Structures are given as C-alpha cells and as structure tokens.
C-alpha cells in the first residue's frame, strides 16, 4: 500500500515522517535532503505504522518534499490535450521537449505565489512529479513495468509560468524559475511495484477560485515516464531525489489563436509586433492569475487509494 511521506518543521527543526490520517509518525533517521532520505530512509518509511503517529498534522509546518539541492527537470507539450489547445497536432510531436527550472523556485505546497511586478500573464500548470530513487550515470533502458527500480515516488508540482517572459523571449528557464514558481508536495507518495503500473489512472485537477480549470488523467501523456528516463539517461547524470515534472494537460490560461491569426502572425507581422499583440490580448484574458486568486491542486486515483494530497496557493503582489 502506498506510503504518504511528509517533510516538516517543528520547533525550528526539520524532519521526515509518514502521514497516517491526520497524524505523523516521525522517522528515526535525520535526513538533510531528499537525496539522503531516498538513499537511507525508504525502508523506515515503508515500515512505519499508525501506532507510531505521535504528532498532530496541525502542529507542524509542512515543507516541500523535494529539497532545493536537487535537479528540477521538466517536460513540455507532453499531454495530447495541451498540445491541441496550443494549436498543434499531438500525432506530429516528433521529440520529447525537455528543459529545467531553477531548484530555488521549489516551495512548500501552501506557499504564496508572488507575481513579479513586471509580469502580467501569470499561468498555472498542474503536473505529476517523478522522484528519482537511484543514481543514473550512463545510458539505461527503463522498461515500463520496472519504474519501481528507478523511481522512489510521485508528488504534485505546479509549474507556475510568466508567459510574457517565457514566450516572447523564448526562454522557458527564465519565465518559469522565479522564486516560488514551483510549489511542490505536500506529499511524496511512495508506490509499490503494482501501484507504479497505475500511474496512468492518476487524475490531475486544478481550480482557481473554485472554478475547475484543469482535469485530466496522467495516461494522456505523450512521452511516458519510462521513455523519458531512458532518454535522460543518455544525456546527463541523475541522482536520488531529483525531480522530473512530466507536463501539463489542457486548461492553462495561455491559448493558441485561431489558424488564420496564426498565419498572419507568422507571415505578416514582425516579431516585435506579434508579441506586443500577444501580450496586449493576454492582458484582457481573465484566466491569467491575479493577486488574491487562490489555486487548489490535487492528484489522486478515482478510488482514493493513491492520493498525493492538496496544494493551496494564493497569488500575491510583490
């Protein structure tokens, strides 16, 4: 059965534990980072019992389950529904789009999201986060039914994005890496081998001010976790605790214009004019995040047996 791991602070001291209902069973080991926990604390987490749950959840401050010393790797345009709303054909996506976010943007699941003063087109993206279990220092082939050998667990990621930086400047890293732009957690959900095979059943839902914006199953991914791990292993080293955000489904504030407008933008308008019009039109789109908006995000199976918890974030002005 899946194990809900929490990283928390109490009396100024950070620790790791297992959530049993509304109480936490502290783990005996002290782990300074997610890497340390994954390397040395998994057995303790799997052995945890409700009888050991000695701390009330409301007595602690939950921290992000991914510490900022880890790599933060992302996939783009990886859900068929999101590809369609971006004006493209999911059957004609020829490669896996990979980029990184700054690990310093990782924040707790209840953090306030500060919209930088110069950003007007602030967007949200619910994503399933994969957390590495072991080091990968050379090319490997990961089989779809062996994910448990390479991954420790899953978590919720909200890939907050400044579209008026990301798109006109063609800089994913820059537009997605402001501090606080990576709410993560609240849980690191450890899965059994059988549960790992259920990842396509996980349902992602994101609401803004109670209005449902995103609602999709992870099975809509174009490039699956085993494919992405295989490809990444041929590129660079991965370490325990590293985070891979696997893309977002349809429902983001940013949308592609119609085909005629796209043709005009590509063939008639200058780059400067195109992006000035894009930002101007986006400023009138009420779906973009505004100060005082509240985002709530969940990922869970429909039967409730796999539950990654709830994120709740308020957008604030600087």
N, C-alpha and C positions, 0 to 999 in steps of 0.2 A: 504494500500500500504506500502511496506517495507520502513524502515527509515534507512538511512546511517549515523551512529554516528561516529564522529571523536574525538579523544583525541589529543590535540595540545598544543604547547607552542608558546607564543608571548610575546616579551619583557621580557623574563625570567619567565613568569607566565604561569602555565599550566591551561587548561580549557577544557570543553567539549562543543561540538556543533553538529549541524546537517548539513550535506552537501547537498546543493541544487545546482546541476550543478557544477560550479567551485567557488561557494561562500559558506561561512559557516555562519549559524545562531547560535550565541553563546547562550548557555543555561544560564538562570539567576542563577541557583544554582551553588555552588562551591563544587566539589566532589574530595576528596583527593585520592580516589582509585576507581577501577572498582566496588568494593563492594558497596561503597557509591553511585555511580551513579545508579547501578542496584536497590538498595533499594529505593532511593529517587528521581531519575531523569528520570525514564522512561516516566512518564506522560508528563513532559516538552518536551521530545524528540518527543513523538507522536503528541504533539500539535504544533510543530514548522512549520512555513510557509516560503515560498520563500521570502516573503516581509521582513522577519526578517534577511535575509542573508546579513550581513553588512561587512563581512571580506572576502577578496580575498584569495583563497586557497594558492596561491603562497606567501602570506605574512606571513605564519605561518610555523612552523616545526611540522610535524606530529609525534606523539608519538605512542607507542604500545597501543592499546585499552584495553589490559589486563595489569594491574599493577603487579609488582613483589611480592606483598604480597599475591597473590592468589596461590592456588594449581594448578599444571600443571600435569595432569593425561593423560596417553596415552594408546592407544590400538595398539597391534602389530598383524601382519599377519591377518588383518581384511578385506582384499579385495581378492576376488577369483583369480583375475589375478595376484596379487603379490604372493599369495600362490603358484600358478603354477610355476612362474618363480623362486621361492625358492626351487623347487624340491619336492613339497608336493601336496597332493590331497585336494582341498577345501572341499570336502564332508567328509573328515576324520579329520577335525579340531574339537576336542572334547570339547574345552573350549575357553573362551574369554581371550586372553593374555593381562594383564594389568601391567603397570609399570609407573614410574614417571620420569619427567625431573626436574632439578633444576629450580625454578622460576627465578633465577638470570640469566638464559640464554635467557629470553624473551627480545626481541629487536624490535625496530621500523621496519616497512616494507621495508625501504630503507637502512638498516644498512649494512656496510661492514662486511663480514664474515671472521674472522681471522682463517686461518688454522694453528693450533699449529705446531711448528717446528718438533715434533716427529711424526706427523700424515701424512701418505701418501695416505690413502684410504678414502678420504672425500666424502660423499654421500649426496644426497638431498632426500626429501620426501614431496611432497605436501599433505596436509591433511586438512579436514574440521574440524574446531574447534567449539565445542559447549560451550556456556557460560551459567552458572547456573543463574537462576532467583531467586531462593528461597533456604532457608536452608533445608537440609535434615539431620535429626539427628536420624533416625531409618529406619527400612525396610519399603519400599513402593513398590507398583506395579504400574508402569507407563504404561498407555495404549498408543498404537501407535498414536491414534488421539488426545492425550492430552498433547503433547510435550510443547505446549504454556504455560501450567500451571507450568512447571518445568524449562524451558529454556528461557533466555532473547533474545538470538540471536546467530548468527554464525559469524565466522571470518576465515581468511586464516592463516594456520600455515605451516611453512617449518621445518620439523623435521630433521635438519642437524645432520649427524651421522659420527663419526670416526669409520669406520668398523674395522680397525686394532686394535682398543681398544675394541669395543663392542663385537665382535665375538670371538676372541681368549681368552679373559678374561671372557667371558660370563657375561658381566656387561653392561646392557642396560643403566642404570643411568649414569655410568661413561663415556661411549662412546658417550652419547648424551647431556651432560649437560655443556660442556664448554661454557664460556661466549659468547653470540652472536649466539648460536646454535639453537635459537628459534625465528626467525623473525615472527612477528605476526601482523595482520592487512593488509592494513591500516585502514579498516573499521570494526566496529561492526554493523552488519546488523540486525536490529530488524524486526521480522516477525509477521504477523497476524496469527491467528489460521489456516486459509485456506492456507496461504503460508507455514506454517510449514509442511503441508502434501505434499508439493512439494520438500522436501529436496532430494529425490532420483533423481530429474531432474538436480540437480546442477552438472555442468561439471567442472572438475579439469584439468588444463593444466599447464605444466611446461616446459620451454625451457631453454637450456644452449647455450649461444652464438647464439641465433636464431634457434637452432635445437630443434625440438619438442622431448621431452623425455618421458613425461607422459601425457596421455589424456584418461580420464575415467569419468564415471558418478558415483555419490555417491551411487546410487542404487546397486552398486556392493558389498557394504558392506556385510559381513557375519553376524556379530552381530550388529543389528540395534540400533539407539540411545535409544529407549525405553527399549530394553533389557539390554543395558549397564547401564543405570541409575538405573534400578531395581536391577541389581547385585551389583553395587557400594553402593547402599543404605543399603545393608545388611552387608557391610564391614566396612565402616567408614563414618564420617560426611562430608557433602559437604556444602559449603557456597556460597552466591551470588557472582557472578564474577569469580568463579573457572572455569578453562579451561580444557576441555576434547578434546584431539586430537584423531580423530577416525580411524587412519590408512591410509595407502597409497596404491595406485594401482601399477600395473606393470610399469616398465620403470626405476627403480633405476639402479645405476651403478653396485651394487652388484648382482651377479647372481650365482645360484647353478651350480656346474659342472654336467656333464653327469652322468647317473646311474652307469656306470662301475667305473668311477673315484670316485663317492661317496662310492661305495662298498669297493674299495681299501683303501680309506681314513679311513673308519670306522673299517675295519677288519685287515688291514696290517700295516698301518703307526702308529707310536706313535703320541700322541697329539702334542708334540713339533714339530715334522716333518710335520705333517698335516698343522699346522697353519703357519709354515715357508714357505711352498709351496704356501699356500693360499695368503699370503702377497706378496710373490715374483711374483706370476701370476697377482695379482691385480695391482701391480706397472706398468705393461705394458698395463693395460686397460685404454684407453683414455677417457672413460666415467666418471671416477672419476674426481672430481673437482680439478682444478689447479689455482694457483694465476693468477689473471686478468680475469678469467672466469666470465661471467655475467649471473645470473639466473633471469628469469622473470616468475612470477606465477600468475595465475588468477583462480577464481572460480566464475561461473555465470551460469544462466539458458540460454538455447539457444535463448530464445526470448528476453533476456536482461532485463527483469523486476526484476530479482533478481541478483544483481551484488555486489560482495564483494571487488571490487577494484583490484589494481595491485600491486604486490610486485616486486621490482627490487633490487637485491643484487649482489655486486661484491665480489669475493673471493680475499683476500689479504694475503700476507706473514706476519708473526709476526714482 
